[in-house]
Amino acid sequence: MQLVNIMMIPKRKLFALVLFALPLISLSQENSPYSRYGIGNLVVPGNILNRGMGGISAGYADPATLNYINPASYGGLLYSTLDIGVQVDTRILKSTTPAGKFTTSNAVISYLQLGFPLLNGNKKAIAKKMGWGINIGLKPVSKINYKIEKDSRLSNIDSLATLYEGSGGVNEAFIGTGVKIKNLSFGFNAGYLFGNKSYSTRLIFVNDTVNYLKSNSATKTSIGGLFFNAGIQYAIQLKKRDTVKGILRIGAYGNLQKKYNATQDVLRETFSYNANTGSTDHLDSVYEKNAQKGNIQMPATYGIGFTMEREHWLYGVDFETTNWDTYRFYNQKDLVANSWTVKAGFQYFPANSSSRKYSQFIKYRAGVFFGPDYIMADKKLPQFGVSVGAGLPLRLRQAYYDNQRSVMNVALEYGNRGNKNNNIRENIMHISVGFSLNDIWFIRRKYE
């Protein structure tokens, strides 16, 4: 029970701690050459709870969980919830030609969201089996970070060092709502998508006798615009005589293809390295043009799936597809292709009415996921991964009137990106922790 006492942190202190840590975590970086293409490496989406089950989300709903992938789930929210997720990623890159191995790690905020029900205590809504919830959040969509040096030799010139470098990523700030009417739920998220993509190529001639100028070709693109996605769920009670034996919940979600406004700065210059600081000093601009307007066309995504809930078990399957063939960057195609992902997972909850031990209130989870990555820079990039997770209550209920449902969700995901047919392969491990702090707020107390 020592763990429970340690984790009983007041909400205000925990929230302040996370806000303090945000800038520190956001500064961490990785190095992945595949992030050069499209909008970069996609951040694993979903609540830490769902990711422990392979990422299943289409048919998942819980009164104390914010499942932003399918906003229809907001309609079943019964508790005001502050949900924060963080993850540490370890990426091992293996190259065939030239043979090599490189390991990098970084940390990132997975999401920050606040949700609350709007019909709690409403007698008419309870009688009609209605629910209405809202969620406000911020989350990363993709990350771009790579730094690669290539050495080559040109005839009659000597050696040439080429440095490829890029940074950036895409994020979403959103507000969503969901409504539940008996067994049917539907909802949507709307918000602002924003980010940037910066990349440069530096050419450096290595010669003992001739001093060649160093060149830099850099492009920075900023993107921004409104987005919208929606979802639906339908719950079916499975009965045997008069007893409910389980709930089958079917769900679907998606978003349409969308163009976002962008501005681009292009620079072609010569430079030198500062001997004192190691930074670059601008010498002369060969070409420079700023604030070039254009657009970036993002693809449509659709997902469908189900969950089956029983007394101690929950399991489900999702299928998701994204039409990346329609992706355009300033009307240009990129090395991307249509992708799909299959996710499957389960949860086991041993507690019953007579349970007293803390271990019996832990929710145990596991899952798998697989499908081709959307980047096609080195043939097809097959992906496969497994996950395990757990839901650890921050404290056990003390009485029937105790509305605390706060949980620490943890997940470990391990996957492969690429195989022996690809020159560069990646082994990726995500260690994720999420704090879901729940209570009933905004209710006027009554005394008899």
N, C-alpha and C positions, 0 to 999 in steps of 0.2 A: 504493500500500500504506500510505500515511500514515493513512488513515481507519481501517484495521484496528488499527494501533498505538494510536491515540487511544482507540478503543472497548474496549480490553482492560482494563476496570475490574474490580477484585476484587469478587466478589458481595457481600461484607459491606459494603463501602463504598457500592456502588450502592444496596443495600437501605436503608441508613441515610439516604442522600441523599433517596430517595423518601419515606421516612417523615417526614423533616424538611419536605419540600415539600407533604405532604398538606394541612395546615391552610391554607397559603397559597393553594393552588389551589382548595380548597373554598370560599374566601371570595369568589371571583370570581362575578359575577352577570350575567344577561342581562335583557332586557326584551321579553317576548312576550305580547301580550294573549290569545292562544289558550291560554296555560297556566292561565288562570282555570278551565277546564272539566275535568271528569273528574279524573284524578290528575295533570294537568299535561302538559307536553311530554315525550314518551317519549324517554329517552336511547337513542341508536342502540345496539342490542345486538350482542354477538358479539366475538370476538377481532379485533384489528387486522388480523391475517393474513386472516381471512375477509372483513372489511369492504373490503379492497382488491379483492375479487372480487365486489362487489355485495352481500355479506353471506351468500353460500351457506354453509349449515352442516349441513343435515339429513343429507347423505351424506358429510360430510367427517370424516376421521380421519387422524391422523399420530402417529407414536411420540414426537414431541418437542413436541406442541402440545396445549394445554388448550382444547378446544371445549366450553364449558359449556352452549351451547344444546342440543346433543344429548349427554347424559351417557353414552350408549352408547359414545362414542369413548374414554372413559377406559380401557376394556378393552384397547386397543392401545398404551397408554403404556409406553415402554421406558426413559425417562430421567426422573430427578427434575427438576422444572421449576418455577422461580419466574417468574411471568408478571405483568408490570405494564404497564398501558396508560393513557395520558393523551391528552387531545385539547383543541384550541382551536377554539371555534366562533365564526364570524362570521355575524351575521344581519342582513339588510337588509329592513326593513319598508316597504312602499309602500301608501299609503292613497289611495283615489279621492275619498272625501268625508269630511272635507276633504282636498284634495290635499296630500300630504306624503311625506317620505322620512326614515327614521331607521335608523341603523346602530348595532349593539351587538356587543360581543365578550365572551366569557367562557371560562374554562378549567375542566376537570373531570377527576377521576380516572375513567377508563372501567372499570377493574376492578383488583383485586389478588388473585392466586390462587397457590396452591402445590399442586402435584400430584406424586405419585410412584407407581411400580409396586410391587406387593406380591409378585409371583411371579418377579422377576428371579433367574436362576440356578437355579431349581427344575427339576431334570431331568424329573420326572414331568409338570410343567406344559408344558415344552418339547415333550416327546414327544406329548402330547395336544393340542398347539397351543392352549394356554390362556393367557389373560392376565387380570390383575386390577389395576385402578388406582383411586386415590382422589384427590379434589381438594377443597381448602378455599379459600373465597374470599369476597370482599366486593365488591358492585357497586351503582351507582345504577340505579334503574328509571325514575324520572321527576324532572323539575325544575319548580318553580313560581316564577316571578318576573315581576312586571309592575308598572308604575306609570304610570297614564294619567290625565291631567287633561282634563276636559271643561268648557268655558265655555258658559253659556247665559243667557238673559234671561227672567225671569218678569214677567208683567204686574203692575203696581202694587207690585212689590217691589224691582226693580232686578236686578243681575247675580247669578248663582249659579255658583260654581266647585265642581265635583265631582271628588274625587280617589279613584280606584280603585287599590288597592294589595294585592299578595299575595305570599306567599313559601312555601317548603317543598319537599316532594318525598318520594319513596318510595325505600327502599333494601332490599337483600337481603344477609344473611349466610348462607352455605350450606356444606354439606359434601355431596359426591357420590361415588358409586362406580359403576364399570362393570366388567362381566365379558365376556370374549371366549372363546368355545368354537368352535374352528375358524373357520368363516365367519360365525357369528352372534354379535352383540354386543348387550348390553342394559344399561341403567343408570338411575340416578335421582339427582336432587338433592333435598335436604331442608334446611330452614333456617328462619330467622325473617325475616319481612317487617315493616318498621317505617318510620315517617315521620310527617309532619304536613302540614296544609294550613291556612294562615292567610290570611284576606282581610278587608279593611276598606273601608268607603265613608265618606268625609268630605265633609260639606256645609258650604260657607262662603258666606254671603251678603255681597256687596260693596256697601256703602252708605255714603254720605258723612255722613249725618245720624243714622241709627239704628244702634245697636250690637246686631246680632243675635248670639245665641250660636251657636257652631260645634258641629256634631254629628258623632259618630263611631259607626258600626255595625260592630263587629268580631266575627269568629268564628274560633276556633282549634280544629282537630280533630286529635287524635293517633290513630294507627292502629298495630296490632301483632298478630301472629299467625303460626302455623306455616304453611309452604307446602310443596308437593311437586310435582315434575314428573318426567317419565320419557321415555326414548327407546329406540329400537331401530335396529340397522343390520345389513345382510346384504351380504357381499362375494361377488362372482361373478368368478372368473378366466376371462378370455376367451383361449382358446388357438387357435393355428394349428399343427396337428400337435403337437409336443411343446414348443413355445415359447409362453410366456405373453406375449400381445400387449397386455394391459391388464387393469385391474381395474374392474369396475362395482360401485359401492357404493350401495345404496338405503337410505334412512333415513327415520325418522318420529319426531316428538317432540310433546309436549303436556302440558297441565295441565287439570284440571277446574275448574269454577266453585267459588268458595270465599268464605265470609263471614269477615271479620276484625273483631275487637272494636275499638271506638273510644270515645273520650271527647271531649266537646266543651264548650268554654267560650264563652259568649255574653255580649257586653257592648254596651249601648246607653248612650252618655254624651254629656255636653257637655264641651268642652275649650277651651283657649286656647293660643296659641303663646308660648313663652318668648322674650322679646326678646333675652336675652343668649346663650342656647344654641341657639335655633331648634327645640328639641324641644317636645313637647306636654305641657301640664300638665292633669291631670284636674280638672274642676270638680264635676260631679255625675253620679251614675249614675241613669239613667232605668230601666234594667233590667239585671240581672246574674244569671247562673246558671252555675255551674261544674260540671265533672265529670258532664255528662249522658251516660249510657251509651247506646250504640247499636251499629250495625255498618255496615260498608261491604262490599258484595258485588262481588267482582271476577270478571271473565268467564273463560270457558274459551278456551284458545288451542291450535290444532293446526297442525302443519307437516309437510310431506312433500317429499322431493326426492332427487336422485341426484348422484353425481360419477363421472366417467370419468377414470381415471388411465392415462397411457401413459408412455413413457420420458422424454419432454421436456414433455409437456402434461398439464394437468388442467383439466377444465371441468365445469360442473354447473348445475343449475336447482333452485330452491326455490319452494314455494308455501306461504304462511302465512295463516291466517284467525283472527280473534278476534271472539267474540260479545259486542260491547259493548252491545247492546240489553238485556242482563241486568244491566248495571251499576246499582247503587243506592247512594245516599249518604244514610244515615239514612232508608231506605225511599223516597227521592225519586229520580226520574229526573233525568238531566242532558242537556245538549245534546251527546250522543255517539251514534254509530251503529256498526253492524257494519263491520269493516274487513278488507281483505285486501292482501297484498303478493306480488308476483312478483319474484324475484331471479335473476339469471343472471350468470355470470362465468367467467373462465379464468385459468390460470397457465402461464407458460412458463419452463422451467428448462434453459438451454443446456448445462450441464456434462455431460461424459462421462468415461470412464476416462483419457483423455489430456489433460484440461483442466488448465491451470496458472495462467491469468490470473484475478485476483479477479473481474472483470466476468462471467466465465462461471459463477460460483457465485451470482450474484444471481438471485433468483426474481422475475419480472416479472408483474404482475397487473393486471386490469381487469374491470369489470363494470357492470351497470345494475340499477335497481330502480324499481318503480312500483306504484301502487295508491292508493286513497282513504284519507285520514287518518281517525282515529276521531272527531275533534271535528267537530260539525255546527253551530257557532255562527253561521256565515255561509255557508249552503248547503253543498254538498259541497266538500271541500277535496282536490282531486286532488294527488298527489305524484309527482314523477319525478326521478330522479337518476342520476348516473354516478359511477364511482369508478376510481381508478388506485392502484396500490400496488407495493411491492417488499419482498423479504426480503433484508436485508443481513447476511451472516455477520459476527460480531464478530471471528472469526479463522478461518483455514483449518486443516483437520486437518493435524497434523504427521506422524502415523504411524497405522498401522492400530489401535493400542491407544489412541489418543487418542479419548476419548468426548465431547469438547466439541461441542455442537451449538447454542451460543448464537447468537441472531439478533436483530437490530433490525428490526422490521417497521414500515413507514411506509405511510400511506394518505391519500389526498386524495379527499374526497367532496363533490360539489356537486349541490344539488337545488333544486327549486321546490316551494312549498307554496301552492296556490291558483292561480287563473287570472283572466282578465278578468271572469268572473262573480262574483268575490269582491271585497268592498270593501277588505279587507286581504290583501295577498299578501306572501309571504316568500321571499327567496332565502337559502339556508343553505349555508355551506361549513364542513366539518369537516377539520381537519388533525390527524392522529392519529399517535402514536408508541408502539410497544410493545416492551418488552424481554423476550425469552423466554430465560432463562438455564438451560441444560441441562447435566446431568452424570449419572453413575451414582454414587449414594450407597448407603450401608447394605449394602455387600457386603464380606464378610470376605476379606481378602487371603490368598492361599495362595502358599507358596514351595516349590519343588521342589529 
